[in-house]
Amino acid sequence: MAHAEGPGRVLLEREEDVLSDFAGILTGTFCEGELEALRGEWD
């Protein structure tokens, strides 16, 4: 959201923190070492 705070000044405000809503949501989804193995395929 943006608000005019006076001549030449605009204040921007974040409505919600989307990242915090999803951070850690997949914890425990993969077995230990599985993600490292998949990332190794990218090289």
N, C-alpha and C positions, 0 to 999 in steps of 0.2 A: 504494500500500500504506500502511496506517496502523499505527503502533505506539504503545502506551501507554508514555510516558517517565516516568511518575510521576503523583502526584495532580494532576489538572487539566491535564495536559500530554499532547498527542497529536502525534506526528511523522508528517507525510505525506511519502511518497517517490514520485517518479514512476518507474514501471516502465521505460518507454522513451520516447524523444523521437520521437514520430510525425512531427512537422514536419520534422526533419532527414532522415528517411527519404525524403521526397518533395520537399524543397527542390531546385529546379533540374532536376527530372526532365524537364521539357518544354522545356529550353533547346534552341534550334535547330528547334523544331517549326514555328514561324511565320516567315514571311519578314519582312524589315525593314519596319516601318511597318504591318504587317497588324493587329497588336493595337491600335495607336493608332486605326486606321480603325474597327475594331469598337467600341472604347470610345466613339468619336465618335457612333456610332448611338444610344447610350443617352441622349444629351442631347435 
